[in-house]
Amino acid sequence: MAKDINPDETVIQQNVETEEEAVAIPLPGKTRTAVAIGIFITMVVNLFTSGTISVILPSLIGKVGGGEFFGMVFTITTVASVIFAPIAGKLGDMRDKGRMFILGSAIGAIGQVLTAFMPNMPLVLVMRFIAGAGGVFSTVLGLTLIGLMFPTAQRVKWLGFYGPLAAVCNIIAPIAGCALADTIGWEWAFY
């Protein structure tokens, strides 16, 4: 007698096999890895700058003044993140996620670099807001892109790098910020 085959079982097995292989953004293996590393480097730059701000702030205030805005330097970046995180997600859904990631990264980088050139604290706050907006685009869309580039089995591994990466940046950034402020200048934390 022929063995009974459960058609549902065959369909489930086929779906699992195709789901493992299917990715929304198909790239060759080495290219996929290079793009993921580039995304993580962009996130490291944002995390690093955010981590150095606390230790370089006295030097920054010494140059531009505005000590009364001390707490706002931290808060303004968070406010920008809260405002622009849902916007980044929506624009990523409506437009090309890769292009939005690049645009957000460019905006964040411009805000970071221009912070070092601002002559007064209100302009520093504006640049920190711009850097926070660009930074959240990089993070939200960067993690989304990684999720779309890798099959399920590899996706978890790659997305799992973000937590330890953030932790390491939060440890190293203040130390590096102190070293920069004491040697070549606090401005280099933004360059």
Disulfide bonds with the S-S distance in Angstrom:
none
